[in-house]
Each structure stands twice: as structure tokens, then as C-alpha cells.
Amino acid sequence: MGQTLELGDPPYFKARGINVLVYSNWYDGLFSDSKISGVELVHHGVRTATNGDVRLNATPEQWDAIPQFVDRDVDTENGVIRATSRYPDHDFEFTVEVRAVDDGVAISVNLPRALPQALEGRAGFNLEFLPAAYFGKAYIADDATGLFPLYPSGPKEQNDAVAPVPLVRGNRLVLAPDAPERTVTLASADVEMALYDGRAKAQNGWFVVRSLLPAGREGKVLEWTLQASTIDGWTREPVIAHSQVGYAPGFRKRAVIERDPNDTFDGEVSLLRIDATGVETVKSAAPQSWGRWKRYDYLTFDFTDTDEPGLYRLEYNGVKTAPFRIATDVFETTWHPTLDVFFPVQMDHVLVNEAYRVWHGASHLDDALQAPVNHEHFDLYAQGPTTDTPFEPGEHIPGLNVGGWYDAGDYDIRTQTQYAAVIGLVQTWEAFRPERDTTSVDYDRKFVDLHVPDGKPDILQQITHGTLQLLAQHDAVGHAIPGIIVPDISQYTHLGDGLTMTDNLVYDPDMGELESDGFRSGVFDDRWAFTSRSSALNYGSVAGLAAASRALRGFDDALAEHALATAVRAWEDEQGREPDLFRHGNTTGGSLEGEMIRANAELLLATGESRYADALRSAMPTIESQFAFHAVPVLKVLPRMDDAFRTRVRALAEAYAERWAGMRDANPFGVLITEGGWAGNGAVINIALSNWYLHQAFPDLFDAEDVLSGLHYVFGTHPDSDISFVSAVGAESKKVAYGMNRADFSFIAGGIVPGVLILKPDLPENREDWPFLWGQNEYVINLGGSYLFLANAAHALVNEGGDD
């Protein structure tokens, strides 16, 4: 103990080895409780506690009620931060105040009027502690002792919330007294604290310390003191951010060193070469100072002049990296796990087998029931006042039980993701034509077998799988639909084999729950199809189908013809009517203008018809206003457009090159790092993908490094750590991710996670010991398609000799 925390700039409480953040971050508005809110503790560089807030459950789940944030006041002069929130449904407002005290902070809850009677015994102040930070450590509660369990066990209280029974209660809790780097002491003279293991209720639960708010009181009704031990002179170990995969001869090679501002080491960085005879130093030099970004200082080490192929590692201040390669084929196989494993594993409506392992059975063969009207789903879907289909609410829609991929770490078919993935796959096929064949797909048997070739290019089989679902929607209801998802949270939170979510028999409301005739059953477990028309979504689907029709030509001509005919018919239908502007969540397409541009571009490439070129020319004002968002479809069709169009696009590219230079130089990693509630690997990869098209069209404005920098970032040249964010790619890669197997703290080879989340005001974070933070660790299928393109593009650039 012994350190006084100061409230300064940035506005949080700070001492060496400890930060206390107070409502710097907020619950993600799209996904409810995302474990970034309220009072948070950063302890020796690691965020170990969060959600210090008044909650209505002892161990809140993702969808439980959260308060509505009102405002925050930072009083630097008096060392106090106050944050006011409210539960509008209960007309209940409260203020959490945090102030510096000796060796820590005091946290109090203040009420302008007494707790509503309905919340007595329900509302309490919670502080959640990351389980992975406390596994194997001890706790003390007054005179009682215990160990934090590695796995939850024990009963639950049979109350309305079905909360776990507390592990212990007391007025003074000491967490991890055996581990000074994690020791936290919580004390309260007036109210009892209880320690819960939230994992007994949900696998993504945290250890929760909670005190109920007393009834019948106003003003300051509760106060805790929080003290966190610090190690004298603690300095965070430096990170040598570099590509875990390696580098190509003739191209830039640059490591970025992230270090604690208290780090005074002034030694050199060494590049070591590893061969059969041992290790030798091939270069040593003092790193160059880049400066401060967020909370860390950054140095750079350039070793571009090292081109000899071989194995290398970097060393700085006692830290050694894993081995990496310098080779002309360094990127050649980096995309294989994504196509060989990740895409097949995500395939819906088929059984996926890998040697002795079954990833999942042929699931959701009972798809799907028409969603009810005027219904807002809990996961960003909604159905409007009509079905926009010939089907009544609750009626089975035949034909939807084919194709498609599990959207992400869950099991819905989100159409916007589906067509984006198809387009990414088609772009990869058309630009680089990878004919790799390692997967067998048998639709008659609904059977997919990994590492078993079947004589067909895997990428075309994946394009087929996405196309089948897009076509099924148009064939069934006449237009693209937002998606297909389970109706109930208990199904949505399912972890394990997707086959066990349903009985695969179409629901029949006239049957009893235990009745079945082998085709239908009385079990209400079928997914819902949300079918409200959205013109933006429909145009996006048109783009995916038009693109697929080109790739499938010569592979499955009947399917290619079906895809193109459907795309043209849907485009003509949209052109002949007022646009349907239904919008909800992130399931109804991108902007209408953007989806139209993409559809027109893909149809022009598929048909060569002038009406699509005319439509693109008419969209020039939109293209000019947001060139970065529309660059790829515009650049793909550039050879098909007239000189005037190409001249205007050239001018837009010139202006964007200047903006890109500013984005590139804003941080030491040379990419755009976004700071929303979902980490930024998608932006990094897609900007690099755009830069490839810009480099092809305007090599004098964009060079190969504008492409490779994005891939190097994903492979490890990023903040917080140096791991590759593509599971199973690189010496040290993402092994704990948010996929269907996240409860096992495992990964799916070739999946790409969102990456480093910038927690306000200045903490880069990506947890490798806790998979359940979706904003950092959730695989998404469309990012896989973009990554396939970028990895192939990097290999092609190296083989072409770069910018020469």
C-alpha cells in the first residue's frame, strides 16, 4: 500500500501501478453489458475490475437491466469524480462518487431520495473482478479464508434472479493476499459485502463483490474503501510489437517497442539470426523515439536492410520475441487456416468433421418460422408491422435450411454478413485465383470433411455455400431478409454443438411438446426469420449474388445463372418502387447509397450493361462525399468507365492519399486505429484491402507498404502485445477467442478477432486469458473473407517485386 492516488489529466485516479477509472467507459449500447463501465481498476497494467455500479442482480448477465447514464463531473481540485445514472423504469436515480483517500479511494452511493420499494433487496453496488486474474489465488473475508475456484460449483439461491450462493460474506474482503500484484482490499463499516462467482450462472460471469443498498435512507447510503497493493518501483515489461509471421526481402521491416513511461532503459535493440549452428547478432542499434501515444511511450527499430532469408528474433531489455522468418514466401500460406478450417467450421446446415473430431452436426434443418410482427428482438433484429412475405407470423417458411455460415461466435445467419463474406471470397478468387483444395463438401449427405480433398477449389465451394443462403431468401419470400436467429435468450446463449439447439423438426403448434411424426414436432425451438423489407439490404444481397455469378461461372453454371437472374430481377424491382427504408440495429444493410453503388458495380462487372454504369455516374456525388467507403467497388469497375469518370476518381484518390498519410502517421503503428466499442481489425484490414486496389490503379499515389502495414498490424505490430490476431498463424497467435468453443477457452484456426480495444481514455486492451469480451475477441465470418484477400494480396505484391 502506501501510495496516494492523484486525479489528473487524463481524468482518472493514478499512482504507479494502479489506476482507478470512473465511468470513463460505458455499457455498449448495442450489446448491453459489455464489461466496460462504471468504476474500473487497472492494476499493474491489467484491467482487473469493472462495472462498479448499482445493479439489480447479484451476478448480472449480458441482457440484465443496466442503468441509463446521465452525467459525470470531474472535480480535479478536490480529487472527486461523481457520476449520476438512473433506472427510468423505476424512477430511480443515484450518484456514484469516488474520491481519493489514504492509500486508495472511497466509493460511495448517494441517493436523492430513498430506494423505491420495488428495488429493496434488489438494488446493490457491484464491483466485478476478472476471474482469470484471480484463478489459484486466495481471499480473506473478516476471519474466513478461501481460494478462488478455477471452475464454478455449488448451488444457486432459488429467488427470482436465481443467483449463485455467495462464496463468503464480510465487512472486509482481501482478494489475493498471497499475490501483491493483484492484492485488493475492500472495506465497509456499515454494510456487509458478499463475494459471488458469477460463472455459476453464466460462463461469461465474473467474480462479483456486492452490497445491497439499505432501504428507507437517502443521501450517502453506502461507502466502500478500495486499496490495491503496488510493487515498489513497478515498471511494465516492454512489448516488442512485430510481425509474428515475418517479413519479405526488399520490403520495410519495422518493430515498434511499447514501454512504460517510467522505463529508463537506454540500451539497444538486437536482431538475432537463428540457424543450425546457433544464434548470432546481425544488427544492434538504439531505437528511435516515436513519442507518446495513449498511455505508453513508443520506440521504433528499423531493420529493412536485413534481407537474407532465414529465422530471426528481436531482443530488447531482456525481452526476446518468438522466431519469425524473412522469406519471399512469408505470406504464401498465412491464409490457409482461414479457408481450410475457419470457413468450413462456420458452415450452417451441414455436419462438419475433422479427423476424430466433429465440430458440429447438421444444425437448423427446421429453418425457419416467420417472426412475429411489431417485434424487437434482443440481438439487433426487428420485425415491422407486416411480415412483407406471404407467410403469417409463426408459419414455417420452407427452403431456408440451406447454406450460410454462423455469423460469428453465435449461431444466427445475419444476411449483411453473408453477402459481405461472399463478396470478399469472390474478390479473392478473381484477383488471385487460389485453387487450394483441402475440404470435401457433400450436400447430398450434408457432410463436410476437413483435410480431405474432393477435387474442387475450396473457395468456390465456400462461395457456393453463401450463395445458396442468399438465393434461398429470394426464392422463399422474394427479397433479402435481415436474418435468421433463435427467438429465446436461453437458446442464444447456447455454447456447444449447434445441432443441440433444435430437434431439426419443423415446429407444429398443434402437437404436444413430446409429440413428433419424424418430420414435425411440438417443440418450439425453430429459429425465426426476420423478413422486413430493406432496400439497402436487398441491394447488398444483389451485389453478393452478382459477384457470385461471375465466380461460379464454369464451376456451377446453373447456380451462376440463378444467382445473376435473381440479382437482376431484385435490382429491377428496387428500381421500380420507392425504397423501403426500414432500419434496425446492424441487420438491415449499410447505407442505401453505399449498397446501391456496390450492387451497380457488381452487376456491371457481371453483365457489362450500360445501365449500371449510368447508375454509377449518377452516384458520383455520393462517391465524392465518402470516397474511402466506396473506393473498392468504384476501383473494380474503373476500366469499364469513361475517361471523365476515371479523371474524377483520380482526383478523389489524390485527395484521399493526403488524408491517409495523416491517419497513418497519427500513431506509431502506421494504420488507422479506431476507438469504438468494437476493436479495429476490421477497419485495418479493409483499409489495407482498399489500398491494394488504389495501388493497382494509382501506383504513384499508394505503394505496397500501404497494403503490408495492415497485415503486419494484424500479425503482431499493434499495441498491448505482439500476438497474431489470426488464430494459428504466426509463432504466437490468438489462442483464447470468442467462438463457439469459447467456454473451453479455445480457438478456431484461421479465425480473426477484432483486436485491440482502446478503453477510454488511454488503455489498449486485448485479453488473451478471457475469451468472453466480444468487442476484442469475437470471430466474424465477413472479416475472414477480407483477410483472405489481404493475405493473398501481400503474397502477390512480394512476388511482383513490390513497387518496381
Order of alpha helices (4+ residues) and beta strands (2+ residues): beta-beta-beta-beta-beta-beta-beta-beta-beta-beta-alpha-beta-beta-beta-beta-beta-beta-beta-beta-beta-beta-beta-beta-beta-beta-beta-beta-beta-beta-beta-beta-beta-beta-beta-beta-alpha-beta-beta-alpha-beta-alpha-beta-beta-beta-alpha-alpha-alpha-alpha-alpha-alpha-alpha-alpha-alpha-beta-beta-alpha-alpha
